């Protein structure tokens, strides 16, 4: 992104370019004349029990910031995390917090800008994002911890734009939060990951933290099973939201809806699944879908970030079953309610007034609504 905006980029790292590892003394020639240093590196080689003076992440970051200041670089952007807390359950969060403290107390404090980054998604399915996307798509039933924990997703490109703004613009506050302003539950996030891949809904089996950590230890002992780092589990278990609205406004970042973005990245390779859902919605409303209605509804669902909804194959084949999932009231924050509202609008231009149902038909409709109310109240959460 920096290169696209006309900057010359010097890369310090293990890849081709200036060979450097965190803790190394950077060459002054690599820093002089720079607009900013953006520090993304983190070493996992330091043992969790290592003393602070032996933690290469802490000492190496401070060394790099002081070298940048000595070379006349006006800004040092440190990529931290929303898990950065003194009481964080995971070592990563506690380490990031200590780095922030050391930077604030160092001679380089005046040029430091800290970016606390939320749950990053998008791009290649690697690291935590890749693990979550694959788990969400694997099965409709998923054992998981921390389902009620609040997370704040942010797309990889949005992170890059935020870091570049901090690197190139003068900002007064020292600490910024790059994350969705409205947190969502971890369960809701996993459902978004599944629906965006064209899958149905996701059901969970809550498991306690102790059991999850025991399973992590077992993955390291058993052959042929990929190991899971307990750090990832502890990071999720200790997740807590941070206020990001002011930071996003200062950096002029308008974060996209994750469902809309992921549907484009991970979702449909053909038009058939969204069109099948649109057809099911129209049929549920008693309409024989026309091509014009389907086109209007598909465009509306896509525009509102409601495609795909993740309707199960059974519901697509038998739309009448949607009666069990339709919310019992007009809840326009409910995804299925919004989709049905759009379906009603899409069918309106070609709608013809048919024979009225009469008194007994009305009584039958009211009775069925009353009988279905308990089920709707229970099942409406599925497509919320």
Secondary structure, 3 states (H helix, E strand, C coil): CCCCCCCCCCCEECCCCEECCCCCCCCHHHHCCCCCEEECCCCCCCCCCCCHHHCHHHHHHHHHHHHHHHCCCCCEEEEEECCCCCCCCCHHHHHHHHHHHHHHHCCCHHHEEEEEECEEECCCCCHHHHHHHHHHHHCCEEEECCCCCEECEEEHHHHHHHHHHHHHCCCCCCEEEECCCCCEEHHHHHHHHHHCCCCCCCEEEECCHHHHHHHHHHHHHCCCCCCCCHHHHHHHHCCCCCCCHHHHHHCCCCCCCHHHHHHHHHCCCCCHHHHHHHHHHHHHCCCCCCHHHHHHHHHHHHHCCCCCCCCCHHHHHCHHHHHHCCCCCCCCCCHHHHHHHHHHHHHHCCCCCCCCCHHHHHHHHHHHHHHHHHHHHHHHHHHC
